[in-house]
Amino acid sequence: MNNKALSDAADFTTGLSLNKGLGHLGHCATAVPAWNLLHEEISLPAAVLYEDRLRHNLAWMQHFIAAYGVHLAPHGKTTMAPKLFQMQLDAGAWGITVATAQQALVAQRHGVRRVLMANQLVGKENMAVIARLLRDPTFDYYCLVDSPDLVEQSGAYFAGLGLQLQVMLELGVAGGRAGVRNDEQMEAVLASLSRWKESIALRGVEIYEGILEDEGAIRSFLRRAVSVTQRLGRSGHFQGAPILLSGAGSAWYDVVAEEFAAEDLGKSIEIVLRPGCYLTHDVGAYRRAQARISEANPIARQMASGLLPALHVWAYVHSVPETGKAIVGMGKRDAAFDSGLPVPALWFRPGRIIPEKAPRHWEVTRMMDQHAYLSIGPADDLLPGDMIGFDICHPCLTFDKWRRLLIVDAGYQVVDIVETCF
C-alpha cells in the first residue's frame, strides 16, 4: 500500500478527522458525533447546513412544482451529495439531473434510479461508463444530442453493444451554449436519428433558458420548445412514452413552469424542471431571482415564505490588526467568490449563549486562499477567536470545496454529516 493509501486508510479509521470542518471522532466513526458548533467542538472553517431550512426549502419547491402539475429533477451538480439527493427524492423529486458521466455514475451507485444528464454524452470512455450503467434494468437514463455527428458516434457505439441510449433533442439560441439553432440543423439531427432507431431513442426536447437575461426572449424560447415538442410528437419522431419536455435552471424556473404548463399538452408529454440551488439557496443572484419570483409569480405569492439560505461557512476571526479591519480564517478554498463575496450573517463569541446578527456594515472586501478581509466599524467589539457565520453567493462553487459538510439543528448540534462526491 502506498503512502497516500495508508494516509487515506488512517483517515477513515480515525473517523475522517483529517478533513477540514470536522472535529475528532475518536472511536465513534460509525455514529453522528455529539458535536456542537457553539461549544467549539468543530474545527473552523466549516461548511454548515441548517436542518430546518433544508426541510423548508424542500417542501417549498415541491409545493411550487406540484401547483403547476410538473416534475422536479433537481440538478445534482450543485451539491454532488448523495445524502442530499436522497432527501430530494424522498420529498417527491422525479429524478436527479447531472452534467457529466461521472456524476451519473455517482448518482446510480448511490441508489438514484432516474437520471437526466443535461449535457451531451461525448467520448468513448464516457459512453463506456453510461453503457455499464444501462446494463442495470432498473436504471433510467437520458442525455442530450444537438448534432448529426454526435448521433452517428453514439449510434455506432451503442449498436455495437446491443444497447439503446435514450436522448433528448437540445434546442439552443444564437450566441448561447449548445443546442440546435434552427430548423435546418434540427432536421439534420432528426435524419441521423432515424438511421439509428435500434440504438438511440429520441424521448423528448430540452432547453436551458439561463443563458438568456431578457424575460421576453426567455418566454419566446420556451414557446419554441413547446411548439417543437408538439410538432415532433405529431410527426412520430419520438420513441417510447411519455415524451419529455425539460428546462429550468435556478433563476427562471417560475417562467418555465408558467410557459410549459400554459397549454394542455396532454398525458403523452411530461414536463421536467431542473433547478438545483433551491435546496440551500444563497444571498447573491438566486436571492435576487427569488425576490422577482416572490413578487411576480401568483403561486409564490400565495406561499407563506420564500426560499431561505441554508448554508453557512463558519470561521474564526484571526486578527484585528488595525482600526476598521479584521482578518477572518476563511478564503477562496472555503467559499465561492465568482458571483459575490461571502456576506457576514451571524456573530458569536464563545461563552455566550446564542449568536447574534452580524452588523449590516460588516463587509468582506477581499479574499485570499485562506483569509478574508473584513471591513468593520472603528468602535466594533470584535476579537480574535470570535466566530462568524457567512452567507454565500453561488452554492455550486461552495459545495465543491468541501468533502464533508455538517447538518446542525436549531441548537447548532450536529445531527448528520453530508459527504460530497466531486
Secondary structure, 3 states (H helix, E strand, C coil): CCHHHHHHHHHHHCCCCCCCCCCCCCCCCCCCCCCEHHHCCCCCCEEEEEHHHHHHHHHHHHHHHHHCCCEECCEHHHCCCHHHHHHHHHCCCCCEEECCHHHHHHHHHCCCCEEEEEEECCCHHHHHHHHHHHCCCCCEEEEEECCHHHHHHHHHHHHHHCCCEEEEEEECCCCCCCCECCHHHHHHHHHHHHCCCCCEEEEEEECCHHHCCCHHHHHHHHHHHHHHHHHHHHCCCCCCCCEEEEECCCCCHHHHHHHHHHCCCCCCEEEEECCCHHHCCCCCHHHHHHHHHHHHCHHHHHCCCCCCCCEEEEEEEEEEEECCEEEECCCCCCCCCCCCCCEEEEEECCCCCCCEECCCCCEEEEECCCCEEEECCCCCCCCCCCEEEEECCCCHHHHCCCCEEEEECCCCEEEEEEECCC
